[in-house]
Amino acid sequence: MKECVQSLTGQTYTDLQIVLINDGSTDGSWDILLELARQDKRIEVYSKANGGVAETRNQLLKKARGEWVLFIDSDDWIEPDTVESLINEQTVGNYDIVSYKMFGKTDGDGTIVYTRQQAVKLFLEHITFRGSLWDKMIRRSLFEGLSFDAGVCYGEDALMVWQVLQRAEKICVLNKGFYHYRVNPNSISRQSFNGMKFSAYTTWDSICSDVKKSWPEYREVAHARFACEMTQLLYAAARNGYPHNSSVQLLQEIIRRDGQYIKKTGISSLKMSLFAWLVSHNYYIARFVSKYV
């Protein structure tokens, strides 16, 4: 946590509001936050009962006063020139969202500019512009009237990115790495499979409904992404020996319905298409196969 905060206070762009929230931690984090706030007047600290990531981020949005919002997880950190570089890039093109890369994961130089329509397609294809929040500086006004869904604890980032994307006019992707990600074995994405992860269904069901109404030209791509996401969930469930219950059956139905679009749209590999077919028709065989693929 200290490394994360120090990467914020050490930014070359100094006009910052740094909001830190202690989400019910009992490991002494609150005392550390108070000490950090005493050292830098830009830091604001708040404490709340543990209520999950969605509630914490909603509180962050309520406290934010600046024109731009940047989310940094407490286990991670950013390069010293991150904010300055993003602000400079935004000033050039008056973008609503500036996306960037993980440190060491760039594949060239330069900046690519997208319209909302182009970014929507890329989001659904999971290419260049994805559903993560950590790699985006977003105009705060795009969040007005929106909130993270507390009922979604896996895929909540993608749902919010999708919602703000519907309000953005110009998006740019800066092909430079600023973000350092530290693997946290206690995060929900790293834990053994549990029923909470099925809440990702809500995210992609909602996105597909939106696409049907607002972006019908991308309907097949959206359903292909829905099938891919649910296949990845069932792969994780099968690999961890999760029982064949009603939640698994629901995802199997989605994959049987939408799996055909994975190959048709070409948004994923043949291996994904084959496993989608297998896991949607015979979960028990998929549990065996998943241990070897």
N, C-alpha and C positions, 0 to 999 in steps of 0.2 A: 504493500500500500504506500509506504513512504516513497519508494522509487517512482510510483505513478504520480503522486502529488508533486514531487520534486521536478518531474518532467514538465509539469504544468507551470509551476512558479518560475521555472528556468526558461520559459519561452522568450524568444527574441521579440515577439509581439507582446507588449506588456499590459495593454488596456483590456484586462480580462476580469470576468466574474467567475470565480471557481467555487462551485457548489458541491459540497461533500455531504453524503447522507449515511449515517450509521443505521443499517437496517436490522436492528435488534441484536447486534453482535454482543457477545458476552466475553470476548477474549481480550478486553482492554483496548479495543479499537477506538472507543469514544474518547478516552484520555489522550490517545495519540492525535486524534483529529483536533481536539481542543488546543493541544500544544502547537500543532501546525498552524492553526488559525491565529494564535498569538504571534507567530513569527511572520505572518504575511496578511495584511489587512484585506487583500483581495479574496481571501478564503472565507466562505460562509459554511458553517457546519450545522447540521440538523440531525436529530435522532428520532426514530420511530420504531414501533413494534414491528417485528418481522412479519412482512406481508407478501413477500415475493418481489421479483424483479419489476413486474408491471406497476405495482403501487409505488415502488421507489422511483421509477422513471417518471411517473405522473407527478410526483412531488417535485422532482427536479424541474420539470417543465413549468410548474406553477411558480417556482422561485426564479426562473430565468428572466432576465431583463434585457439582455443584449439583442442585437439583430440576428445573431447566428448561434446555433446550438451544435455542440460537438460532444458526443458521448464517449467516455473512456472508462473501461472496466478497471476496477481497483487492482487487479493482478497485472495489468498491462502498463505500457508507457509509450510515449511518443517522442520523436526527434525534436531538438530545441527549436528548429525553424518551421515546425509544422503549421502553426496558426498563421504566421506571417506569410508563408508560401501560399496557403489556401486563400487568405484574404487578398493577396496580390493577384492571384489567378481570377478570383471572383470579380475584382475591380475591372479587369480587362474586358470581360464579356457580360457583366451583370447577370450572372447565373443564379439560379435559385437553389441548386444543389451542386456542391463540388465534391466529387468522389476521388479517392486516392487508393494507394496500394499498401500492402504489408511490406515492411522493410525487407529488402532482399528478394522480393517477388516480382520485380518489374521485368518487362519484356521489350523494352525500347524506351524512346524518349518522346516528349511532346504531350499535347493535350487533344482530346477528341471531344467535340461538342455534339450533343444530341438534342433533338426535339423531344417533347413528351411522348409522342407516338413511337419514335425510335427507341426510347428508353423503356417503354412498356414492353415492347417485343423482346428486348435484351433481358429485361427482368424475368420474363416468363421462360426464356431460353436458358437462363442462368449463365449468361455470358457477359463479361465486362461490367455490367451494372446489376448487382445482385441484391438480395433481401437483407443484408447485414447493415447494422447501424454504425458499427465501429469505424467504418471507412468512409463516412460522409459528414461533411459540414452542411447543415440544412438551415435555410432561412426560417427564423422562429415563427413568422406569421403563418407558415404552412401548417403548423401544429394547432392553430387556433380552433377550438371546438372539438379537437380530437383527444383521445386518451388511449393508453394502452389497455387492452382487454385483460383484466385480472384472471379471467377464466382460461386464458391461453398462456401456458408456461413453457411452451416449446414451439417456436415459430412466431412469437409475438413481434420480433424485430421485422420479419418479412411483411407482416400485416400492416405495421405502421409505415414502413417504407413505401408499401403499395399505396397507402392512403395519401401520404404527402406527395407522392409522385403524380397523383391525379390532379394536383393543384400547381405543379411546377410547369414553367414555360420552357426554360432552358436549363440543361444539365450538362456538366462537363466532367470528364474523367481525366484526372491528372496522372500520368504514368510515372509516378515517383513514389517510392516507399517511405512512409513515415511511422507506421504503427508497429510496435513490438508486442507480439502475443505470447503470453506465458500460459502453458497448459496447466489448468486447475483440475485435479482429479475429483474435486468435490462439486464441480459445476454439473448442472442437470444434463448437459450434452455429453459429459464424460462418465456419468454414473451408469451402473448396470441398468438394463431396460426396466422401466416401470410404467404403470398406466398413465402417469402424467404426460408422457410424451405423445399420447394419442390426441392431445389437444391441438396438435398441428393440423389435424383434420379440419378443425374450425377455420384455421387460417386459409387453407387452400380451397375449401368449399366456398368461403366468402369471396375470395379472389375470382374464382370461376364464375360466380354469380355476377360480379361486377363486369367481368369481361363480356359475358353474354349480353349485357345491357349496353355497355359503352364501347367495347372493342370487338364486335362480332367477327371481324376479319382475323382475329387471333384466337378464336374459340378452340380450334383443334390444338394449338400450341399450349393453351392454358390447361386443357384436359390432359395433354401429354405430361405437362409438369406436375399436375395433380397425381397422376399415376406414378410418376417417378418418385415423388416425395413419399407417397404411401408405400411404395415398394421398398424404399430405403428404411422406412419405419419397420415394416414387417421383416426385413432382413435382420435388423438389429434385434427385434423381438424373437425371431426364430433362433438366432445365434446364441441368445441368452436363455433359451428354453422356456420362453413365456408361453402360458397355456393358450389353447385355442378357444378363446371366449367370444362374447358378442362383439367386442371392439375389434378383434382380429377379423371376424366375419364381415363387419362393416367395411373394413379396408379392403378385404378380398373382393367385395362387390364393386367397390370403386375401381379397382385395378382391372377386373374383368370387363367393366364398362368402358374404361378409358385407356387401357393398356395398348390397344390397337394404334393409338396415335403416337406412341413413342417411336415406333419404326417409321410410321407415315411421315412424321414431321422431322425425323432425324435429329432430335434434340439430345439423344443419349445413345449409348453404345448398344450393339447387338446383345452383349452380355446382360445389360439391364432389361432389354425386351424379353430375353429368354427367362430370366429369373422372375420377372413380373408375371409371366404366364404360369410358371411353376408355382410360385407362392400363392397365387390367386386360386389355383385349382387343387393343390394338395399341400397344405401347410406342414404336415408331418414330414413329408419327404423334403420340403424346403428346409426344415430344421436340421435334417441330416446333412444336406448339401451345403448349407451355410457355413458349416464348420471347416469346409475345405475350399471355399472361394473367397 
